[in-house]
Amino acid sequence: MGTFPARIWGRTGCSFDEAGWGKCLTCDCGGLLKCQDSGQPPCTMAEYHPTLNIDYLDISLVDGLPMEFSPTGGGCTKGIRCVADISRDCPFELRVPGACKNACLFC
């Protein structure tokens, strides 16, 4: 069995009931615990891209939410981190609690 590509959205301030319904402060997925699509900005997304020769990990720090993405098995021990606090330099009109909205959302 092979390894499949994956996208993971980092979310903060989440609260869910036992049925998997709730809300997140950042990157809410329409009240769902398991996102069916991308969450509502601000979001940070990590991706995993397996290939025949090498696997790739990347983090999209578009909205300023710090994130770490690390494998937990298969002999791989290297992960990636984007932990810079870019929110402190965020223009006032783009600020939201704990993040900075992407200016392209307003284009």
Secondary structure, 3 states (H helix, E strand, C coil): CCCCCEEEEECECCEECCCCEEECCECCCCCECCCCCCCCCCCEEEEEECCCCCCEEEEECCCCCCEEECCCCCCCCCCEEECCCHHHHCCHHHEECCEECCHHHHC
